[in-house]
Every structure is written in structure tokens, then in C-alpha cells.
Amino acid sequence: MATIIEIRIPVEEFALAETIENASELRIEIEQLVAQNSESAMPFVWATTDDHAAFERALSGDPSVEEFSALAETGEDRLYQLRWATGVEHVLYLILKKGGGIRNASIHTNDDAWTVQLLCPARDMSSEIYEFCEDNDLSLTVDAIYDLDGNRGSGHGLTKRQYESLLEADEMGYYDVPRHITLSELAERLDVSHQALSERLRRGHGALVDRHLNSTGPLRLEEPHNR
């Protein structure tokens, strides 16, 4: 059965470490497509920042990037095509060698690791990928494993960080009306930036909706008597 494996790879062992280190506020997200070989993996990335000129200067000096070009722009989001250096392709090769595909990957300036979603044909492939990367001196942390069939068992499709952040938000009264804690205060408690936490909660909410609403089919809803 097809399985999603969510992993984290330290940025210094993977890609854009210098760019992330020098950026004041930046989010990188891979344009979603399933890549199954190192040459076609992660060619397109979305960069969200208020200073794309600074981002491009950082890219020009980043040893993990051979060349890049801007393709499209929407507000603070700009789509780039990148050609990765040999070191990045080697890491991608190690991950993909066992037959998995990269479904999504992202990183924020306050993160110390890339969050990567792998699409694998079988659940037991997670241990094979982990052991293979360990044998080749690539650090890797598995955050979540779930089946790609709308029935994710006892899991919710959340990464460990999403789960912990959502739980903390609920316990601290972030979802209460009125709220007992602001997003900025919650971000300070969790030691992340306001933007990073906002995006983490949004992704967590999306995963829960996908797991508990989209996968169950149409729901019969009753109109409230009072609005």
C-alpha cells in the first residue's frame, strides 16, 4: 500500500544552508511533483520573502546551487528553477535509491532541518530508507508514517512538530473564544517565529481536514437555528 513518510534532514547536510542562514525571513517550498530520480528531484522551488533581491544574491553564493532562474511571481512568492550541485544530488540519490519519490519539501529561516514528504510503495520501506541513509552518514529523523488511502489508521497525517504545536495551542487556550494566548505569545513559548508557527498550524489544520473530512465523503450537516 502506498505510504507517506515524513522525515527531517539537517539543512547543513542537504541544501541551501548558507541561503537559509543569511536570510532574515524566508520560506522555501518545493513545487509539488513526485520525483523518482536525483536529476529530476526538486527542480522548482517557491521562495516566500519580502526581499527577493537579497535571496537571489544569497543563492548566487550558495555552494549547493549550480544555477537558478526566476520563472513566475505572485505577491511575496516567487517560483525558481534550480540546478543543484553534486552534493545535493548525492543526498537525493541516497533517499530515492530505495524506490521512493519526493512529494514535498520545505524549510523556514528558523528551522534547522528540511521537512520532506516521501511517497513510497510500501510502509516497510521507511526502515530501509533510514538504514540506508544511516549507512551513508546522512542524518535523518522520521516524524510520521501513514497510508495514502484516506484511511490513515490511528494517525492524523501530522508531523511531530505539527502535533506538538496544535496540542500546545489547544492547551494554552489559543482556540478558545476569546483567546487566552496570542499567536505571538504561543510562538515565543515554542521558540519559533510568528510566521513559522502560523504556517505550521495552517498545515496541521489542513492535514486534519484532509484526514477527518475529505476522506470520509460528504457529511450531512444541519442548519443552526441561530446564526
C-alpha positions in Angstrom: 0.0 0.0 0.0 1.3 3.5 -0.9 2.7 5.2 2.1 3.7 8.8 3.0 6.9 9.1 5.2 7.6 12.5 6.7 11.3 13.0 7.5 13.6 15.8 8.5 17.1 16.3 7.1 19.6 18.8 8.7 19.9 21.7 6.4 23.7 21.6 6.6 23.6 18.1 5.2 21.3 18.9 2.4 20.6 22.2 0.5 20.6 26.0 0.8 22.3 26.0 4.3 24.1 29.3 3.6 21.0 30.9 2.0 18.8 30.0 5.0 21.5 31.2 7.4 21.8 34.6 5.8 18.1 35.2 5.2 16.2 37.4 7.7 12.7 36.0 6.9 12.4 33.3 4.2 10.4 30.2 3.4 11.3 27.7 0.7 8.8 25.2 -0.5 9.2 22.7 -3.3 6.7 22.9 -6.1 4.7 19.6 -5.6 5.6 16.8 -8.0 6.7 13.3 -7.4 10.3 12.9 -8.4 11.9 9.5 -8.6 15.5 10.2 -9.6 18.1 12.7 -8.3 18.3 14.6 -11.6 14.6 15.4 -11.7 14.1 15.9 -8.0 13.2 19.3 -6.6 13.9 21.4 -9.8 11.2 24.0 -8.9 11.0 25.9 -5.6 8.7 28.7 -4.2 10.5 31.3 -2.2 8.4 33.5 0.1 10.3 36.6 1.2 9.9 40.4 1.2 13.4 40.8 -0.4 13.9 38.6 -3.4 17.0 40.6 -4.5 18.7 39.6 -1.3 17.5 36.0 -1.7 19.0 35.8 -5.2 22.3 37.2 -4.0 22.4 34.5 -1.4 21.6 31.9 -4.0 24.4 33.1 -6.2 26.9 32.4 -3.4 25.4 29.2 -2.1 27.6 26.2 -2.9 24.6 23.8 -3.1 23.2 25.6 -6.2 24.8 25.5 -9.6 22.4 27.9 -11.3 18.9 29.3 -10.9 16.3 31.4 -12.8 13.1 33.1 -11.8 10.0 31.8 -13.6 6.9 33.5 -12.0 5.9 35.8 -9.2 2.8 36.1 -7.0 3.0 38.7 -4.3 5.8 37.7 -2.0 6.0 34.3 -3.6 8.4 33.7 -6.5 8.9 30.5 -8.4 12.5 29.5 -9.2 14.1 26.7 -11.2 17.3 25.4 -9.6 20.1 23.2 -10.7 21.6 21.6 -7.7 25.2 21.0 -7.0 26.6 17.4 -6.9 26.4 17.2 -3.1 22.6 17.8 -3.1 22.1 15.3 -5.9 24.0 12.7 -3.9 21.7 13.1 -0.9 18.7 12.9 -3.3 20.2 9.8 -4.8 20.5 8.2 -1.3 16.9 8.9 -0.5 15.4 7.9 -3.8 17.7 4.8 -4.4 15.2 2.6 -2.5 12.4 3.4 -4.8 10.6 6.2 -3.0 9.7 9.6 -4.5 9.9 13.1 -3.1 6.3 14.5 -2.8 7.0 17.8 -0.9 9.8 19.5 0.9 10.1 22.8 2.8 12.2 24.9 5.2 11.9 28.2 7.0 14.7 30.5 8.2 14.1 29.4 11.8 14.3 25.7 11.0 17.5 23.7 11.3 16.2 20.9 9.0 14.3 20.3 5.8 10.8 18.7 6.3 10.4 16.2 3.4 7.5 14.0 2.4 8.4 10.8 0.7 5.9 8.8 -1.3 6.8 5.1 -1.0 5.1 2.0 -2.5 5.2 0.1 0.9 5.3 1.0 4.6 8.3 -1.1 5.4 10.4 1.0 3.0 10.8 3.5 5.8 13.2 1.3 7.7 15.1 0.5 4.6 15.5 4.3 3.7 16.5 5.1 7.3 19.1 2.3 7.5 20.5 3.1 4.0 20.9 6.8 4.9 22.5 5.9 8.2 25.0 3.7 6.5 25.9 6.6 4.2 26.3 9.1 7.0 23.1 11.1 6.3 21.2 12.1 9.4 17.5 11.5 9.1 14.6 11.7 11.5 11.3 10.1 10.8 8.4 12.2 12.1 5.3 10.4 10.7 4.2 7.5 8.6 0.7 7.0 7.2 -1.1 5.2 4.4 -2.1 7.2 1.3 -5.6 5.9 1.0 -7.8 8.2 3.0 -7.6 5.8 6.0 -4.6 6.6 8.0 -5.2 4.3 10.8 -4.7 5.8 14.2 -2.6 8.7 12.9 -3.8 12.1 11.7 -1.2 12.8 9.0 0.6 15.3 11.3 4.3 15.7 11.7 5.6 15.6 15.3 6.1 19.3 15.3 2.6 20.0 14.0 1.1 17.6 16.6 3.0 19.2 19.5 2.2 22.8 18.3 -1.5 22.0 17.9 -1.7 20.4 21.3 0.1 23.3 22.9 -2.2 25.8 21.2 -5.2 23.9 22.4 -3.9 23.5 26.0 -3.0 27.2 26.2 -6.4 28.4 25.0 -5.4 29.6 21.6 -8.7 28.2 20.2 -10.9 29.5 23.0 -13.3 32.4 22.4 -11.9 34.8 23.5 -8.4 33.6 23.1 -6.3 33.2 26.2 -3.0 33.5 24.3 -2.0 35.2 21.1 -0.1 33.6 18.2 3.0 35.7 19.1 2.9 34.5 22.7 2.4 30.9 21.6 5.3 31.2 19.2 7.6 32.6 22.0 6.6 29.6 24.2 7.5 27.2 21.4 10.7 29.1 20.5 9.7 29.6 16.8 8.9 32.7 14.7 5.4 34.1 14.4 5.3 33.2 10.7 6.8 29.7 11.2 4.2 28.8 13.8 1.4 30.3 11.7 2.4 28.1 8.7 2.9 25.0 10.9 -0.6 25.4 12.4 -2.1 26.0 9.0 -0.5 22.9 7.6 -1.7 20.9 10.7 -5.2 22.2 10.2 -5.1 21.2 6.5 -3.9 17.7 7.4 -6.7 17.2 10.0 -9.3 18.4 7.5 -7.9 16.1 4.9 -7.9 13.1 7.3 -11.2 13.7 9.0 -13.4 15.5 6.5 -12.1 15.0 2.9 -11.5 11.2 3.4 -14.9 10.5 4.9 -17.0 11.7 1.9 -19.9 14.2 2.1 -21.3 14.9 5.5 -24.9 15.6 6.4 -24.9 19.0 8.1 -27.8 20.6 10.0 -28.5 24.3 9.7 -28.2 26.1 13.0 -31.4 27.7 14.4 -29.5 30.8 15.4 -26.6 32.4 13.5 
